[in-house]
Each structure stands twice: as C-alpha cells, then as structure tokens.
Amino acid sequence: MNDDPGADILLIGLGNLLLGDEGVGIHVLRRLERDYRLEPAVTLIDGGTLGLDLLPLFAEHRRILMIDAIALDAPPGRIDVFRDADIRRALSPKLSVHHLGVSDLLALLQLLDDGPTEIVLVGIVPECLELGLDLSPSVAAAIPDVIERVGEILNGWGIALGASTSQSRTPGLSTSASSAASRA
C-alpha cells in the first residue's frame, strides 16, 4: 500500500475556456499549477469538457476534487462546496453540455460501486457565458477564495498547499499527471 496521500488524489479543473466564466475550473487549475506547490504532489488534470472520458482516471483515485462553474440562484462569484451525492443534484441545472457527462459519470460510478471513496466539487457561479477567453471581474475576483477552499479540502486530505518557490516548474504536477493528461 502506498503511504503517500497524494497518490490517491485527483484534482480536476472542468469547463470550456472559450465561453468566459464557464472555463473558471481550468483557470483555477492553471493558477494552482503556476503559483502553488502541493506537498505531497497530487495529480492535476485539465478535464475540460470530457465527462465520461474521465472514468478511467476516477477509477484510479480514491479522492477526487473537481472545480467548475455551476448554475445556482446566487450572485456571480459565489463559491459553494458539494460532496458526494449532493454533486449530482447541484449539476442538475445544466450550465454546460459537460455537466451532463459529469452527471452520467457519477451515476455510472455509483452503479459500478468501484469509484472513489470521496468526491468534492468546488462550484463557482458564473456571470458571463458568452464567447470569450477572459473571466468576468466578479469570477476573476473569486479565484483567491476558490484556491483557499481548495487548500482547505486538500489539507483535510493530508496535502499542504503552499506558494511556489520556483516559476520554472509546474508546481504540484506529478509525473502521473503528465501521463494521465496525455491519455485524457
């Protein structure tokens, strides 16, 4: 058995970078890769809009942390954390086509009864879902708070989130993440 708590953790940024705030999960993932280090290292994946294609990665990890834009009746930039079964209910108002794929993935994992022991979604309410690469000001301003929430969740799993000491490497990106990203 591997004593490294990071070996069983998968952190996934979800969303579509071409639709403004819908890409917030990818923006947060990139910020984590660029500005932070995770000790011990965990697998970081740009899940984009993959949905069911993430199944092999979910089967390989016991704890999954997803970051994504989510449709809630709340002000833009609001952050909510959902766990396990609550995630499917939170994704039922579909913000994007990939929410259907993620919902299907979670349903399939439940059927197979061989998925992760814990899944967490950090959801951010979007302001603008129009064609564009930039985040709205309210969602961009929420990113430090999203990273703080991610850090709290990871800390509960035995992972420390710290500022990067070097900008020349990709902090927190484990070797397995590179090969997993190429498979995805």
C-alpha positions in Angstrom: 0.0 0.0 0.0 1.3 3.5 -0.9 1.7 5.7 2.2 1.8 8.9 0.0 -1.6 10.6 0.5 -1.2 12.5 -2.8 -1.1 9.3 -4.8 -4.8 8.7 -4.4 -5.9 12.3 -5.0 -7.1 13.7 -8.4 -7.7 17.4 -8.8 -9.7 18.3 -12.0 -10.4 21.7 -13.5 -13.5 21.4 -15.6 -15.1 23.8 -18.2 -14.9 25.4 -21.6 -12.2 28.1 -21.8 -14.0 29.5 -24.9 -17.1 30.5 -23.0 -15.9 33.1 -20.5 -16.7 32.1 -16.9 -17.6 28.5 -18.0 -13.8 28.0 -18.0 -13.2 29.0 -14.4 -12.2 25.5 -13.4 -9.4 25.4 -15.9 -8.3 29.0 -14.9 -8.1 27.9 -11.3 -6.2 24.7 -12.2 -3.6 26.7 -14.2 -3.2 29.1 -11.3 -2.6 26.2 -9.0 0.0 24.8 -11.4 1.8 28.1 -11.9 1.7 29.7 -8.4 1.5 26.8 -5.9 3.1 23.6 -4.9 1.2 20.6 -3.4 3.1 18.6 -0.8 3.0 15.7 -1.4 2.2 16.1 -5.1 -1.2 15.2 -6.4 -2.4 14.5 -10.0 -3.8 17.7 -11.6 -5.8 17.3 -14.8 -7.4 19.7 -17.2 -10.7 17.9 -17.6 -12.1 20.5 -20.0 -15.5 19.1 -21.2 -14.5 15.4 -21.1 -17.3 14.0 -19.0 -17.4 10.2 -19.3 -13.9 10.1 -20.7 -12.7 10.8 -17.2 -13.9 7.4 -16.0 -10.5 5.6 -16.1 -9.0 8.4 -14.0 -11.8 8.3 -11.4 -11.2 4.5 -11.1 -7.5 5.1 -10.3 -8.1 7.5 -7.4 -9.8 7.3 -4.1 -10.4 11.1 -3.7 -11.5 13.5 -6.4 -11.6 17.2 -6.2 -13.4 19.0 -9.1 -13.5 22.7 -9.8 -16.2 24.0 -12.2 -18.7 26.8 -12.9 -22.1 25.8 -11.6 -25.7 27.2 -12.1 -27.1 28.4 -8.8 -29.5 31.1 -8.0 -26.8 33.2 -6.4 -24.6 36.2 -7.2 -21.8 35.7 -9.7 -18.5 34.7 -8.0 -20.3 32.8 -5.2 -18.4 29.6 -4.2 -20.1 26.5 -2.9 -18.7 23.1 -2.0 -20.7 20.0 -2.7 -19.8 16.5 -1.6 -20.6 13.0 -3.0 -24.3 12.6 -3.7 -25.0 16.3 -3.5 -22.9 16.9 -6.6 -25.4 15.3 -9.0 -28.2 17.4 -7.5 -26.0 20.5 -7.9 -25.3 19.7 -11.5 -29.0 19.0 -12.4 -29.5 22.6 -13.7 -27.2 22.1 -16.7 -24.9 25.1 -17.3 -23.0 23.3 -20.0 -23.0 20.1 -22.0 -20.2 18.7 -20.0 -22.4 18.8 -16.9 -24.4 16.0 -18.5 -21.2 14.0 -19.0 -20.1 14.5 -15.4 -23.6 13.6 -14.0 -23.5 10.5 -16.2 -20.0 9.7 -14.9 -21.1 10.0 -11.3 -24.2 7.8 -11.9 -22.0 5.2 -13.6 -19.5 5.2 -10.7 -22.4 4.6 -8.3 -23.7 1.7 -10.4 -20.2 0.1 -10.7 -19.7 0.6 -6.9 -15.9 0.8 -7.6 -15.3 4.5 -7.7 -13.6 7.0 -5.4 -14.4 7.0 -1.7 -14.9 10.8 -1.7 -15.7 13.3 -4.4 -15.9 17.0 -3.8 -17.0 19.8 -6.2 -16.0 23.4 -5.7 -18.6 25.3 -7.7 -18.4 28.9 -8.8 -21.4 30.9 -10.0 -20.6 32.4 -13.4 -21.6 35.9 -14.6 -20.8 35.7 -18.3 -21.1 32.6 -20.5 -20.6 34.3 -23.8 -17.9 33.6 -26.3 -14.6 34.9 -24.9 -11.4 33.8 -23.2 -11.5 36.1 -20.2 -13.3 35.7 -16.9 -15.8 38.3 -15.7 -14.5 40.6 -13.0 -16.7 39.0 -10.3 -15.5 35.5 -11.1 -11.8 36.5 -11.5 -12.0 38.2 -8.1 -13.3 35.0 -6.6 -10.3 32.9 -7.7 -8.2 33.5 -4.5 -11.2 32.4 -2.4 -11.6 29.3 -4.6 -7.9 28.4 -4.1 -8.4 28.9 -0.3 -11.3 26.5 -0.3 -9.3 24.0 -2.4 -6.4 24.3 0.0 -8.8 23.6 3.0 -10.2 20.5 1.3 -6.7 19.2 0.4 -5.4 20.0 3.9 -8.2 17.8 5.3 -6.8 15.0 3.0 -3.2 15.5 4.3 -2.0 17.7 1.4 -0.3 21.1 2.1 -0.9 23.9 -0.5 2.0 26.4 -0.4 3.2 29.2 -2.6 5.6 28.1 -5.3 9.3 28.8 -4.8 10.1 28.5 -8.5 8.2 29.7 -11.5 10.3 27.4 -13.8 8.5 24.2 -13.0 4.9 23.2 -12.8 4.2 23.0 -9.0 2.1 20.1 -7.8 2.0 18.4 -11.1 3.1 14.9 -10.5 4.7 12.6 -13.1 1.5 10.6 -13.2 -0.4 13.7 -14.1 1.6 14.3 -17.2 0.9 10.8 -18.4 -2.7 10.9 -17.3 -3.2 14.2 -19.1 -1.9 12.7 -22.3 -4.3 9.8 -22.0 -7.3 12.1 -21.4 
